[in-house]
Amino acid sequence: MVCDNNELIFEARHMHKEFGPTIALKDVDFTLHRGEIRGLIGENGSGKSTIMSIAAGMQPTTSGEMFYKGKSWSPKTMLEAQESGIAMILQESNTIPGVTVAENLFAGREKEFSRFGIINMPKMYQSADKILEKFGVTNIKGNTKINSLSFEARKLVEIIRAMEKGPEILVVDETTTALSFEGRKLLYKIIHQMTEQENKAVVFISHDIDEIMEHCTDVTILRDGEIIATLNKDEYDPRKIRTLMVGRDIGDAYYRDDMVPSSGEEVELELKDINYLNIKNFNLQLHSGEIVGIGGLSDCGMHTIGHIAYGACKPQQGQVLRKGKKITSPSKAIDLGVGYISKNRDTEALILEASVKENIILPSLDQLSHFTFINPFEENKITDEQISNLSIKCYNRNTYVSKLSGGNKQKVSFAKWLANHSNVIIMDCPTRGVDVAVKQAMYRIINELKQQGKAILLISEELAELIGMCDRILIMKDFNINHEFKRSADLKEVDIIDYML
């Protein structure tokens, strides 16, 4: 389903991409027309992001050719592509650290504000403020340091930077997973305006099938570097899309089968009378064999609670206790058997330029050390067990984590704490940016951990995830608990939303 004039704006022919021994794309043909919101969906590592990252100048193709607006296309950089009208918003953070919002918005365009080699910063700040206001973002200013902003706010800056030059093609790569409710509304408004009013094109890469079906005119499914099918809106069916993605019918079962809350008697983790900035008198007890969820809008304070529980943020008043012992730092938390899966895996959870083995073993080094000697055979055994149990797709245990797909990176994040036999695991958006098959596998692992008596604090912006997995759900609003829900077969998302807003 494309616009009336059916004008072809982008085409890739016989696109092939190799990363060392890994073949990421196999002889792919892909076309995009004006007026289209083309969904790209597939498992992690299927090649969906690779196609558009080549089109957007992030990396070259190994072989094949591209055409943009009828002419041969082979951009050398993202800046060149953006100047020509193809902009890409990445899943992970792509802002320039240590500088202002304005300097991020106008990166590569500083000459527009310079005279005799001196940049007029007030003028740049003023121009940035006007652009931000144009997109309805009034709580961010041009002179704000980018490092002071939340991950979600930085992502908004990236969206506005991509849109400011009025691209002909916008590539949205798993961006909504990093956005708040309001941020998603803004992005959806932008992509529909581009295609329906301006006759431009959008490529929307997402793992969220519901999101794809709601917003995309067509969806292309990839598997193992090949295009399996392209469906128009009349052919959408979530089970069919999942089957095409994975190559088999994985069914509709994601979450726990039981709908009755359950837990052991023993308190495994306690947050007692916590005060930290806007969070006041926060209390929480997490029991053995219990999954407690925390939900709310992204700026409600729930992610900060995860940092506090892990000792990464020190409360101004109150304490975090693990069986009577205070958690005052991440290293103390690890010593006491507490693990933490961060929402921001590339910056907080993983060492990208280290191997899969080094990442998995890191929390367990003290346990593996015998008089400062670590047995490499034991390291390899533990690593290989986790690679096998979690089906981590990597060339071998020495593969750098930076070379893995998003879903496999997240599996490594899980593997660290499974290898360490942590009894309490704090999970902050643990399934962000992973495909349906990986999600299903992670939910199975979470349920298995519960059955083993582990205590899990699950922080999530996905209400379906909280309802599907948790024994109790705490909804935060304005930095404190606004309501608590018990697990129930009758609990629906609409029951929860009013307590968030």
C-alpha positions as CSV (number, residue, x, y, z in Angstrom):
1,M,0.0,0.0,0.0
2,V,1.7,3.2,-1.2
3,C,0.7,6.7,-2.1
4,D,-1.3,7.5,-5.2
5,N,1.7,8.5,-7.4
6,N,3.6,5.4,-6.4
7,E,6.9,7.2,-6.9
8,L,10.0,5.1,-6.1
9,I,12.3,7.0,-3.8
10,F,14.8,4.4,-2.7
11,E,15.9,1.0,-4.1
12,A,18.6,-1.5,-3.1
13,R,19.5,-4.3,-5.5
14,H,21.4,-7.5,-4.6
15,M,22.6,-5.9,-1.3
16,H,25.1,-8.2,0.4
17,K,26.9,-7.4,3.7
18,E,29.5,-9.4,5.6
19,F,31.1,-8.8,9.0
20,G,34.1,-11.1,9.0
21,P,32.7,-14.6,8.8
22,T,29.1,-13.4,9.5
23,I,26.8,-12.8,6.6
24,A,24.4,-10.1,7.6
25,L,22.6,-9.6,4.3
26,K,22.2,-12.1,1.5
27,D,21.4,-10.7,-1.9
28,V,18.6,-8.3,-0.6
29,D,16.3,-6.4,-3.0
30,F,14.4,-3.6,-1.3
31,T,12.2,-0.8,-2.5
32,L,10.6,2.2,-0.8
33,H,8.0,4.6,-2.2
34,R,6.8,8.0,-1.3
35,G,3.9,8.1,1.1
36,E,4.9,4.8,2.7
37,I,5.6,4.0,6.4
38,R,7.5,0.8,5.8
39,G,7.9,-1.4,8.8
40,L,11.0,-3.6,9.0
41,I,10.7,-6.5,11.5
42,G,12.7,-9.6,12.3
43,E,14.7,-11.3,15.0
44,N,17.8,-9.7,16.4
45,G,20.5,-10.2,13.9
46,S,18.1,-10.6,11.0
47,G,19.6,-7.7,9.0
48,K,16.8,-5.1,9.3
49,S,18.9,-2.4,10.8
50,T,21.8,-3.3,8.5
51,I,19.9,-2.4,5.3
52,M,19.0,1.1,6.4
53,S,22.4,1.8,8.2
54,I,24.0,1.2,4.8
55,A,21.4,3.5,3.1
56,A,22.0,6.2,5.8
57,G,25.8,6.2,5.3
58,M,26.8,4.4,8.6
59,Q,28.7,1.7,6.8
60,P,29.4,0.5,3.3
61,T,27.8,-2.5,1.6
62,T,30.0,-5.5,0.7
63,S,28.4,-5.7,-2.8
64,G,25.2,-4.6,-4.5
65,E,24.0,-1.2,-5.5
66,M,21.6,1.5,-4.2
67,F,19.5,4.2,-5.9
68,Y,18.0,7.3,-4.3
69,K,15.6,9.5,-6.2
70,G,16.5,7.7,-9.4
71,K,20.3,8.2,-9.1
72,S,23.1,5.9,-7.9
73,W,23.6,6.2,-4.1
74,S,26.6,5.4,-2.0
75,P,27.0,7.8,0.9
76,K,30.3,7.8,2.8
77,T,29.0,9.3,6.1
78,M,25.8,9.8,7.9
79,L,26.3,13.5,7.6
80,E,26.5,13.2,3.8
81,A,23.3,11.1,3.8
82,Q,21.5,13.6,6.0
83,E,22.5,16.5,3.9
84,S,21.0,14.7,0.9
85,G,17.8,13.9,2.7
86,I,18.2,10.5,4.4
87,A,18.2,10.7,8.2
88,M,18.4,7.8,10.7
89,I,17.5,7.8,14.4
90,L,19.4,5.0,16.1
91,Q,18.2,2.7,18.9
92,E,21.1,3.5,21.2
93,S,22.3,7.0,22.2
94,N,23.8,8.9,19.4
95,T,24.3,12.3,21.0
96,I,27.7,14.0,21.4
97,P,28.6,14.0,25.1
98,G,30.2,16.9,26.9
99,V,28.6,19.7,24.8
100,T,25.2,21.5,24.7
101,V,21.9,20.6,23.1
102,A,22.5,23.3,20.5
103,E,25.9,21.9,19.6
104,N,24.2,18.5,19.1
105,L,21.5,19.9,17.0
106,F,23.9,21.8,14.7
107,A,26.8,19.3,14.7
108,G,28.7,19.7,11.4
109,R,26.9,23.1,10.8
110,E,28.9,25.3,13.1
111,K,29.9,27.6,10.2
112,E,26.3,28.9,10.1
113,F,27.0,30.6,13.4
114,S,30.6,31.6,13.0
115,R,32.3,34.8,11.8
116,F,36.0,35.2,11.5
117,G,36.4,31.7,13.0
118,I,34.4,32.6,16.2
119,I,31.2,30.8,16.9
120,N,28.3,33.0,18.1
121,M,27.0,30.7,20.8
122,P,24.1,32.9,22.0
123,K,22.8,32.9,18.4
124,M,23.2,29.1,18.2
125,Y,21.3,28.7,21.5
126,Q,18.5,31.0,20.3
127,S,18.2,29.0,17.1
128,A,18.1,25.8,19.0
129,D,15.4,27.1,21.3
130,K,13.2,28.0,18.3
131,I,13.6,24.5,16.7
132,L,12.8,22.8,20.0
133,E,9.7,24.9,20.4
134,K,8.7,24.2,16.9
135,F,8.4,20.5,17.8
136,G,6.6,21.3,21.0
137,V,9.6,20.6,23.3
138,T,9.7,23.4,25.8
139,N,11.4,21.7,28.8
140,I,14.8,21.4,27.0
141,K,16.9,24.5,26.1
142,G,19.7,25.0,23.7
143,N,22.3,25.9,26.3
144,T,21.5,22.8,28.4
145,K,24.4,20.4,28.7
146,I,23.5,17.1,26.9
147,N,25.0,15.0,29.8
148,S,22.5,16.5,32.2
149,L,19.5,15.1,30.3
150,S,17.9,11.7,30.7
151,F,18.3,9.0,28.0
152,E,14.7,9.8,26.8
153,A,15.4,13.5,26.6
154,R,18.6,12.9,24.6
155,K,16.6,10.7,22.2
156,L,14.2,13.6,21.6
157,V,17.2,15.8,20.7
158,E,18.2,13.2,18.2
159,I,14.8,13.1,16.7
160,I,14.7,16.8,16.3
161,R,18.2,16.9,14.9
162,A,17.2,14.4,12.3
163,M,14.0,16.3,11.4
164,E,15.4,19.8,11.4
165,K,16.8,19.5,7.9
166,G,13.5,18.2,6.5
167,P,14.6,14.7,5.3
168,E,13.0,12.9,2.4
169,I,13.4,9.6,4.1
170,L,13.4,9.1,7.9
171,V,14.7,5.8,9.3
172,V,13.4,5.1,12.9
173,D,15.5,2.3,14.4
174,E,13.9,0.9,17.6
175,T,13.6,4.5,18.8
176,T,10.2,4.2,20.6
177,T,11.7,1.8,23.2
178,A,13.7,4.7,24.5
179,L,10.9,7.2,24.6
180,S,8.3,8.2,27.2
181,F,4.6,8.1,26.4
182,E,4.7,11.8,25.3
183,G,7.8,11.2,23.3
184,R,6.2,8.4,21.4
185,K,3.2,10.6,20.6
186,L,5.5,13.2,19.1
187,L,7.3,10.7,17.0
188,Y,4.1,9.1,15.7
189,K,2.8,12.6,14.8
190,I,6.0,13.3,12.9
191,I,6.0,10.1,10.8
192,H,2.3,10.4,9.8
193,Q,2.7,14.1,8.9
194,M,5.8,13.2,6.8
195,T,4.0,10.6,4.8
196,E,0.4,11.8,4.7
197,Q,0.9,15.5,4.3
198,E,4.4,15.9,2.8
199,N,4.5,12.8,0.6
200,K,7.8,11.6,2.0
201,A,8.8,8.2,3.3
202,V,9.5,6.5,6.6
203,V,11.2,3.2,7.4
204,F,10.1,2.1,10.9
205,I,12.2,-0.6,12.5
206,S,10.6,-2.2,15.5
207,H,10.2,-5.4,17.5
208,D,6.7,-4.3,18.6
209,I,4.3,-6.0,16.3
210,D,1.3,-4.1,17.6
211,E,3.2,-0.8,16.9
212,I,4.0,-1.9,13.4
213,M,0.5,-2.9,12.6
214,E,-0.9,0.4,14.0
215,H,1.4,2.8,12.2
216,C,2.9,1.1,9.1
217,T,1.3,1.0,5.6
218,D,3.4,-2.1,4.8
219,V,5.8,-4.4,6.7
220,T,8.8,-6.3,5.4
221,I,9.9,-9.4,7.5
222,L,13.5,-10.5,7.5
223,R,15.1,-13.7,8.7
224,D,18.8,-14.5,8.7
225,G,19.7,-11.7,6.4
226,E,17.0,-12.4,3.8
227,I,13.6,-10.8,3.1
228,I,11.0,-13.4,3.8
229,A,7.9,-11.5,2.9
230,T,6.3,-8.0,2.5
231,L,2.7,-7.7,3.7
232,N,0.3,-4.8,3.2
233,K,-2.1,-3.7,5.9
234,D,-4.9,-6.0,4.7
235,E,-2.6,-9.0,5.3
236,Y,-1.6,-8.1,8.9
237,D,-1.9,-10.9,11.4
238,P,0.3,-10.9,14.5
239,R,0.7,-14.7,14.6
240,K,1.6,-14.8,10.9
241,I,4.2,-12.1,11.3
242,R,5.8,-13.9,14.3
243,T,5.9,-17.2,12.4
244,L,7.5,-15.5,9.4
245,M,10.1,-13.8,11.7
246,V,11.1,-16.9,13.5
247,G,10.5,-19.6,10.9
248,R,8.2,-21.5,13.2
249,D,5.0,-21.0,15.1
250,I,6.0,-19.8,18.6
251,G,2.4,-19.6,19.7
252,D,0.8,-16.8,21.7
253,A,2.2,-17.8,25.1
254,Y,4.7,-15.2,26.4
255,Y,4.0,-14.7,30.1
256,R,3.4,-16.8,33.2
257,D,0.5,-19.3,33.0
258,D,-0.6,-18.9,36.6
259,M,-2.6,-15.8,37.5
260,V,-2.3,-16.0,41.3
261,P,0.3,-13.9,43.2
262,S,2.8,-16.0,45.2
263,S,6.0,-15.5,47.2
264,G,8.0,-16.9,50.0
265,E,8.0,-15.5,53.5
266,E,11.7,-14.3,53.6
267,V,12.4,-10.7,52.8
268,E,15.3,-10.7,50.3
269,L,15.6,-6.9,49.7
270,E,14.1,-3.9,51.5
271,L,14.1,-0.2,50.7
272,K,13.3,1.5,53.9
273,D,12.2,5.2,54.3
274,I,14.1,6.2,51.1
275,N,14.5,9.9,50.4
276,Y,16.4,10.9,47.2
277,L,15.7,14.2,45.5
278,N,12.0,14.2,44.7
279,I,11.5,10.6,46.0
280,K,10.1,10.9,49.6
281,N,9.6,8.1,52.1
282,F,9.7,5.3,49.6
283,N,9.3,1.8,51.1
284,L,9.4,-1.6,49.5
285,Q,9.9,-5.2,50.6
286,L,10.8,-7.9,48.0
287,H,10.3,-11.5,49.1
288,S,11.9,-14.7,47.9
289,G,10.1,-16.2,44.9
290,E,8.4,-12.9,44.2
291,I,8.3,-10.7,41.1
292,V,7.5,-7.1,42.1
293,G,6.9,-4.7,39.2
294,I,7.3,-1.0,39.2
295,G,5.6,1.0,36.4
296,G,4.7,4.5,35.4
297,L,5.7,7.2,33.0
298,S,9.4,7.2,32.3
299,D,10.1,10.3,34.4
300,C,8.1,9.1,37.4
301,G,11.3,8.0,39.4
302,M,11.0,4.3,38.8
303,H,14.4,4.0,37.1
304,T,16.0,5.9,40.0
305,I,14.6,3.4,42.4
306,G,16.4,0.7,40.5
307,H,19.7,2.6,40.8
308,I,19.1,3.1,44.6
309,A,18.3,-0.6,45.1
310,Y,21.6,-1.5,43.5
311,G,23.6,1.0,45.4
312,A,24.4,3.1,42.4
313,C,22.6,6.1,43.9
314,K,23.1,6.8,47.6
315,P,19.8,7.9,49.3
316,Q,19.9,11.2,51.3
317,Q,17.9,9.4,54.0
318,G,16.8,5.8,54.5
319,Q,18.6,2.6,53.6
320,V,18.7,-0.4,51.3
321,L,18.9,-3.7,53.2
322,R,19.8,-7.2,52.1
323,K,19.0,-9.5,55.0
324,G,19.9,-6.8,57.5
325,K,23.1,-5.7,55.7
326,K,23.3,-2.3,54.1
327,I,23.8,-1.9,50.3
328,T,25.9,1.2,49.9
329,S,27.5,0.5,46.5
330,P,27.2,-1.8,43.4
331,S,30.2,-3.8,44.6
332,K,28.5,-4.3,48.0
333,A,25.3,-5.3,46.2
334,I,27.2,-7.9,44.1
335,D,28.9,-9.3,47.3
336,L,25.4,-9.7,48.8
337,G,24.0,-11.5,45.8
338,V,22.2,-8.7,44.1
339,G,22.4,-8.3,40.3
340,Y,21.3,-5.4,38.1
341,I,20.2,-5.4,34.4
342,S,20.3,-1.8,33.2
343,K,17.9,-0.2,30.8
344,N,21.0,1.4,29.1
345,R,22.9,-1.8,28.3
346,D,25.6,-0.3,26.1
347,T,26.7,2.3,28.7
348,E,25.8,0.8,32.0
349,A,25.4,-3.0,31.7
350,L,28.1,-4.1,29.3
351,I,31.7,-3.5,28.3
352,L,31.3,-3.3,24.6
353,E,35.0,-3.6,23.7
354,A,35.4,-6.8,25.9
355,S,34.6,-10.3,25.0
356,V,31.4,-12.2,25.7
357,K,33.4,-14.3,28.2
358,E,34.9,-11.2,30.0
359,N,31.4,-9.7,30.4
360,I,29.8,-12.9,31.7
361,I,32.5,-13.7,34.1
362,L,33.0,-10.1,35.5
363,P,30.6,-10.3,38.5
364,S,31.9,-13.8,39.4
365,L,35.6,-13.0,39.5
366,D,35.9,-13.0,43.3
367,Q,34.1,-16.3,43.5
368,L,36.4,-17.8,40.9
369,S,39.6,-16.5,42.3
370,H,41.8,-18.9,44.3
371,F,44.8,-17.1,45.8
372,T,44.6,-14.5,42.9
373,F,44.6,-17.3,40.3
374,I,41.6,-17.8,38.1
375,N,41.3,-21.1,36.4
376,P,40.7,-20.4,32.6
377,F,39.0,-23.8,32.2
378,E,36.4,-22.9,34.8
379,E,35.9,-19.5,33.1
380,N,35.3,-21.1,29.8
381,K,33.0,-23.7,31.2
382,I,30.8,-21.1,32.9
383,T,30.7,-18.9,29.8
384,D,29.9,-21.8,27.4
385,E,27.1,-22.9,29.7
386,Q,25.5,-19.5,29.6
387,I,26.0,-19.2,25.8
388,S,24.3,-22.5,25.4
389,N,21.5,-22.0,27.9
390,L,20.6,-18.6,26.6
391,S,21.3,-19.4,22.9
392,I,23.6,-16.4,22.6
393,K,24.5,-16.0,18.9
394,C,28.2,-15.2,18.7
395,Y,31.1,-16.5,16.7
396,N,32.7,-17.8,19.9
397,R,33.2,-16.8,23.6
398,N,35.9,-14.4,22.6
399,T,33.7,-12.3,20.3
400,Y,33.5,-8.7,21.3
401,V,30.1,-7.7,22.7
402,S,30.1,-4.7,20.4
403,K,29.7,-7.2,17.5
404,L,26.5,-8.7,18.8
405,S,22.9,-7.7,17.9
406,G,20.8,-5.9,20.5
407,G,19.0,-9.1,21.6
408,N,22.2,-11.0,22.1
409,K,23.7,-8.2,24.0
410,Q,20.7,-8.3,26.3
411,K,21.2,-12.1,26.8
412,V,24.8,-11.4,27.9
413,S,23.3,-8.9,30.4
414,F,21.2,-11.7,31.8
415,A,24.0,-14.3,31.7
416,K,26.2,-12.2,34.0
417,W,23.9,-12.6,36.9
418,L,22.8,-16.2,36.1
419,A,26.4,-17.2,36.1
420,N,26.9,-15.4,39.4
421,H,23.9,-17.2,41.0
422,S,22.4,-13.9,42.2
423,N,19.5,-14.3,44.5
424,V,18.1,-10.9,43.9
425,I,18.0,-9.4,40.4
426,I,16.9,-5.9,39.6
427,M,15.7,-5.7,36.0
428,D,15.2,-2.3,34.4
429,C,13.3,-2.6,31.1
430,P,15.0,-6.1,30.5
431,T,13.3,-6.7,27.2
432,R,13.8,-3.3,25.6
433,G,14.8,-3.6,21.9
434,V,14.6,-7.4,21.7
435,D,12.5,-9.5,19.3
436,V,9.5,-11.6,20.2
437,A,11.4,-14.9,20.3
438,V,14.1,-13.4,22.7
439,K,11.3,-11.9,24.8
440,Q,9.6,-15.2,25.1
441,A,12.9,-16.8,26.2
442,M,13.6,-14.1,28.7
443,Y,10.1,-14.4,30.3
444,R,10.7,-18.1,30.6
445,I,14.0,-17.4,32.4
446,I,12.4,-14.9,34.7
447,N,9.7,-17.4,35.6
448,E,12.2,-20.1,36.2
449,L,14.2,-17.8,38.5
450,K,10.9,-17.1,40.5
451,Q,10.4,-20.9,40.8
452,Q,13.9,-21.2,42.1
453,G,13.1,-18.8,44.9
454,K,14.9,-15.8,43.4
455,A,13.5,-12.3,44.1
456,I,13.0,-10.1,41.1
457,L,12.4,-6.3,40.9
458,L,11.0,-5.7,37.4
459,I,11.0,-2.1,36.3
460,S,9.2,-1.6,33.0
461,E,7.4,0.9,30.8
462,E,5.4,-2.0,29.2
463,L,2.2,-2.6,31.1
464,A,1.5,-5.9,29.3
465,E,4.9,-7.1,30.6
466,L,4.1,-6.1,34.2
467,I,0.6,-7.6,34.1
468,G,1.9,-10.8,32.5
469,M,4.9,-11.4,34.8
470,C,4.4,-9.8,38.2
471,D,2.9,-10.9,41.5
472,R,2.5,-7.2,42.6
473,I,2.7,-4.0,40.5
474,L,3.6,-0.7,42.1
475,I,2.5,2.3,39.9
476,M,4.6,5.4,40.5
477,K,3.5,8.9,39.8
478,D,5.3,12.1,40.8
479,F,8.2,10.1,42.3
480,N,6.1,8.0,44.7
481,I,3.9,5.0,44.8
482,N,0.4,6.0,43.7
483,H,-1.3,2.5,43.7
484,E,-0.5,-1.2,44.1
485,F,-2.1,-3.9,42.1
486,K,-2.1,-7.7,42.9
487,R,-1.8,-10.3,40.1
488,S,-5.2,-11.1,38.7
489,A,-6.7,-12.6,35.5
490,D,-9.0,-9.6,35.4
491,L,-6.3,-6.9,35.6
492,K,-6.1,-4.9,32.3
493,E,-3.9,-2.0,31.1
494,V,-6.9,0.4,31.2
495,D,-7.2,-0.3,35.0
496,I,-3.6,0.9,35.5
497,I,-3.2,3.9,33.1
498,D,-5.3,6.4,35.2
499,Y,-2.9,5.9,38.1
500,M,0.1,6.8,35.9
501,L,-1.2,10.0,34.3
